[in-house]
C-alpha cells in the first residue's frame, strides 16, 4: 500500500512519524503545507516542512513539537541587541536550516529539490514534499484587517477574531511535480489531524487536488476532540466563523472526497452522523503525543482501511 499523508505542522508530523515507524520508506510520502512560509530577515522559513523533517529525523523538540531539541538561542539574542525583530523564535541550529535553504533557492533549486536535499542530510528516508514550489502565503482576514499567517499566529498569538482566509499567489501556484506524482501513485491518502483551514486548506486550494483525491481512497483523522483542538487555534477559528467546533464539522469540510474518518472515543456519539454522510467512521484514541501512541494509531488506521478497501463505498 502506497500512502501519502497530507500534513500541516506538529499534528501532521506526529501522524507521519507513526506511519514511518511501520511502513518501508519507499511506500510513504508526506505532502506538506507551505502556506505558513514567510521571509524572516531575508531568509526563507518553512515552518511546517521543517517540523515534519525534524520529527522524522528524530530531533524535534518533544515539548513544543516544533524546533530542534536542545537548541540554543544565542543568534536570536544577538539579533535583538542589534534591534532586529525577535518575535519569531528561531534557534541556532534551526537557523542553519533557513540559511542553507535560502542559499540553495538562490542557486536556482526548486523548493522540492531543497527539501529532498535537507532531508537526506538529516537521514530522513521518507519523501517529504512541499505542496507547491511556487510561493503561496496564507492571509488571515481578521476584525483588525488582514494579517500574514505568522503575524496572526505567532506575533499576535491568534488573538484577533477571524473572518476568513485567502492565499496570495494561489493563482500562479501548482501542485509540485513530486507531490503530484506521490498522490497519483497513492493507494491511500491520510489527511493528518492538522488545522483544516490553514494547514490542509491551502493544499486543497491548489488546482486539481480535490479531483485527485476523489480518485483515491482518502481518510482523515480529526484534529478536534470533544470540541477542542488537539493543538493550535482550529476550534477558535471554527467558533469565530460561526461553525460549531466539532469533529463532525471537519468531516463535512472533507465530505466530497472522504471515504473514512477517525474520531476520538470522546466523540463516539458522532459516529452515526459521520456514517449518515456516507463516510466510514473509526472510533479510537487519537491523542498521539508520544511515539508509541503514533505507532498504535497508524497501525489501527492501516488495519481498518485494509478491512474495507476495495469494497463499494457506503454512499
Buried (B, 14 or more C-beta within 10 A) or exposed (E): EBBBBBBBBBBBBBBBBBBBBEBEEEBBBBBBBBBBBBBBEEBBBBBBBBBBBBBBBEBBBEEEBBBBBEBEBEBBEEBEEEEEEBEBEBBBBBBEBBEBBBEBBEEEBBBBBBBBEBBEEEEBEBBBBBBBBBBBBBBBBBEEEBBBBBBBBBEBEBEBEBBEBEBBEBEEBBBBEBBBBBBEEBBBBBBBBBBBBBBBBBBBBBEEBBEBBEEBBBBBBBBBBEBEBBBBBBBBBBBBBEBEBBBBBBBBBBBEBBBBBBBBEBBEEBBEBBEEBEBBBBBBEBBBEEBEBBBBBBBBBBEBBEEBBEEEEEE
